[in-house]
Amino acid sequence: MAEPAATTQTPVRRAALDALGLTAAAPAGAQVTLRALADVCRLNLRLDAGIGAAVAALAAAGWTLPTTAGGVAKAADGRRALWLGPDEWLLLAPLDAREAMLSALGSALAGHHHALVDLTDNYAGIEIAGRPAADVLAKGCPLDLDERAFPSGRVAQSLLGKADMILERRPDGADGVPVYQVTVRRSFARYAWDWLADGALEFGLAVAV
């Protein structure tokens, strides 16, 4: 009996919320917009920021670490570093830079006490924008999201309902509309989306893709 020809399948990467089949929707009067964000490279870095040689090596590799609690430092090509703790940062970059970024950082930090963990496949991102966006988040997030306490360019770890999240206040959108990025573990992506969508219903919900 003839053996079936071997087939080679190329793996297809799917974002955490692809299964929802989201389509754009902009109902009249909608004040809140949700967007499922494309996957990006996410690396968790643990490092003693007091080690000047290590910080200098990172700077030479194109990375500046924010040292202020809740700070965000931007780098070239859309990369940014988020402060998660006194010795912990989340490094973000375009997905196609993942391998190069791991290699460059590994080389830069060689010989320095550190931990660099690839969390790209662990997390999913959701953007929520609109003037009532903070009101939606406040329904299940204990942070003080007043502009004076949590301005653009701030990040914090907190809760969204029952899910752990990293919340980042991004630069405001058109007409000064607040924009937030919610990052949750991939297994909580559907929960976070449904929670935010439900919380936004009273303000009118639009979906962007």
ZAMAR-592293 format. One record per atom (N, C-alpha, C): x negated, y negated, z negated. Coordinates in steps of 0.2 Angstrom, whole numbers, plus 5000, padded with zeros to 4 digits. Atoms other than C-alpha are relative to their C-alpha. Layout:
// residues N
XYZ
...
//
This chain:
// residues 209
499650065000
500050005000
499649945000
500450064999
499349835005
500149964993
500050045006
498949724990
500249935002
499850074998
499849554990
499449955000
500550045000
498749414994
499949954994
500050045006
498049314980
500249935001
499850074999
498749144977
499649964995
500350055004
497948994969
500449944999
499550055002
499048874960
499649944997
500350065003
498448694956
500449984994
499650035006
498948644938
500349935002
499750065000
500148504938
500149974994
499950045007
500048374924
500749975000
499350035001
501748324917
500049964994
499950045006
502048184905
500550034995
499649975005
502948224889
500749995002
499350014999
504548144895
500250015007
499849984993
504548204913
500650045000
499449955000
505848334909
500749964999
499450045001
507148194905
500249985007
499850024994
507148144923
500249935000
499850075001
507247964919
500049965006
499950044994
507847844932
500149924997
499950075002
507847654931
500749985000
499350025001
509447574924
499949934997
500050075002
509747384921
500749974999
499450035001
511447354914
500049934999
500050085001
512047174914
500049994992
500050025007
511647094897
499550044996
500449965004
510447224892
499449964997
500650045003
509147154879
499450044998
500649955002
508047304876
499850045006
500249964994
507047394889
499550064997
500449955002
506247564886
499650035006
500449974995
504847644897
499650054997
500449945002
504047814896
499349985003
500750024998
502147774898
499750065003
500449954997
501047874909
499450024995
500549985005
499747974900
499349965001
500750035000
498047894896
499550044996
500549975004
496447954889
500049974993
500050025007
496447944870
499550044996
500549975004
494947984860
500049974993
500150025007
494847974841
499350004998
500750015002
493247904834
499949994993
500150015007
492647924816
499249985000
500750025000
491047824813
499949954994
500250065005
490247714799
499849945004
500250064996
490347544806
499449964997
500650035002
488947494795
499450025002
500649974997
487747594805
499949955006
500150044994
487047454816
499850035006
500349974994
486147564828
500650035004
499449974997
487747664831
500449955004
499650064997
488747504834
499749975006
500350034994
487447434846
500050055005
499949954995
487447604855
500650005004
499450014997
489247584858
500149945004
500050074997
489147404863
499650015007
500449994994
487847464876
500450045005
499549954996
489147594882
500649965002
499450044998
490447454884
500549994995
499550005005
491347474868
499949954994
500050045006
491647344854
500550024996
499549975004
492547414839
500249944996
499750055004
493747304830
499850024992
500149995007
493247284811
500549974995
499550035004
494747194805
500650055000
499549965001
496147294798
500649995005
499550014995
497447324812
499849965006
500350044994
496347244825
500050045006
500149974993
496247284844
499549965004
500550034996
494747254854
500050035008
500049984993
494847254873
499350005004
500649994996
493547314885
500249995008
499950014993
493347314904
500550065002
499749954996
494447414916
500650034996
499449985004
496047424904
499850044994
500249965006
495047504890
500249964994
499950045006
495447454872
499950054994
500149965006
494947514854
500549974995
499550025005
496247514841
499850024993
500249995007
495847504822
500550044997
499549965004
496647644812
499850014993
500349995007
495547644797
499349974999
500650035000
493947574790
499450045004
500549964996
492947714799
500450045005
499649964995
494247774812
500349955005
499750044995
494747704829
500350055005
499749964994
495847764844
499749965006
500350034994
494947734860
500450025006
499649994994
496047714876
499749985006
500350024993
495647714894
500450045005
499649974994
496447764911
499850075000
500149935000
496647954912
499450025004
500549974995
495447974927
499349984997
500750015003
494047904916
499850044994
500049955006
494248044903
499350035000
500649965000
492748154908
499449954999
500650055000
491548004911
500049964993
500050035006
492047924895
499850044994
500349965005
491748074884
499350015001
500750004999
490048094892
499649944998
500450065002
489547914890
500049994993
499950015007
490147904872
499550064997
500449955003
489348074868
499249985000
500750024999
487648014875
499849944996
500250065004
487747844866
500050014993
500049985008
488147924849
499650064998
500449945002
486948064850
499549984995
500450025006
485948064834
500349964995
499750045005
487147964825
500650044997
499549965003
488348044812
500749975002
499450024997
490048034820
500450065002
499649954997
491548134826
500449975005
499650034994
492348104843
500450065003
499549954998
493948204847
500449985005
499650014994
494848214863
500850014998
499349995002
496748184859
500549985006
499650024995
497348144876
500650045001
499449964999
498548294877
500450014994
499649995006
499148274859
500549945000
499650065001
500048104861
500449985006
499750034994
501348014872
500249934998
499950075002
501747834873
500749985003
499350034998
503447734874
499949934999
500050075001
503547554877
500749974999
499450035001
504947454870
499949925000
500050074999
505247274875
500649964999
499450045000
506447134872
500149964993
499950045006
506947004859
500250034994
499849965006
507847124848
499550064999
500449945001
506447254849
499850024993
500249995007
505847224832
500650024995
499549985004
507547244825
500250075001
499949934998
507747414834
499550044996
500549965004
506047474826
500150004993
499950015007
506547404809
500550054997
499549955003
507947534808
499750064997
500349945002
506747664805
499250004999
500750015001
505047584802
499949954994
500050045006
504547514785
499549945001
500550065000
503247384792
500449945001
499750065000
503547204791
499849985008
500150014993
503747164810
500149925002
500050074999
503946974808
499449985004
500650024996
502846884820
499449974996
500550035004
501846804806
499650064997
500349955003
501446974799
499750055005
500149954995
501347084815
500049965007
500050044994
500846964829
499750055006
500349974994
500247014847
499350024998
500749985001
498647114846
499950034994
500049975006
499047204830
500250085001
499849935000
499147394827
500050034993
500049975007
499647504812
500350075001
499749935000
500047684808
500649994995
499450005004
501847704801
500450065002
499549954998
503447804804
500549975004
499450024996
504847794816
500550064999
499649955003
506247884808
499650054996
500449955004
505448054803
499450025004
500649994996
504048044816
499449954998
500650045001
502247984812
499949965007
500150044994
501847844825
499449954999
500550054999
500447724830
500449945003
499650054997
501347554833
499549945002
500450054997
500447424844
500449945002
499750064997
501047244847
499649985006
500450024994
500547214865
500149935002
499850074998
500447044873
500749995003
499350024999
502146964875
500150005008
499849994993
503046994892
500249935003
499850064997
503846864903
500549964995
499650055004
504646714894
499950024992
500149995007
503846774878
500350064997
499749945003
504746934876
499650054997
500549965003
503947044863
500050075003
500149934997
503247214869
499650044995
500449965004
502747354858
499950075003
500249934997
501947524862
500050054994
499949955005
502447674851
499750065003
500449944999
501247824851
500250054995
499849955004
501847984844
499750075003
500249944997
501348164845
500550035005
499749984994
501848244861
500750044998
499449965002
503048364852
500649964997
499450045002
504048214845
500249955005
499850054995
504148114861
500750005002
499350004999
505948174865
500449974994
499750025006
506448134847
499949925000
500150085000
505647954848
500449975005
499650044995
506447914864
500750004999
499349995001
508147974859
500149954994
499950055006
507947874842
500049935002
500050074997
507447714851
500649985004
499550014996
508747734864
500749994996
499450015004
510147754851
499949944996
500150065004
509447614840
500149935005
500050064996
509447494855
500749995003
499450004996
511247534861
500449944998
499650065002
512047384851
499749945003
500250064997
510947264860
500050015008
500049994993
511147344877
499350035002
500649974999
509847464884
499950015008
500249994994
508947464900
499450055000
500649955000
507647594906
499649985006
500550014994
506147554917
499650065001
500449954999
505147674926
499449985005
//
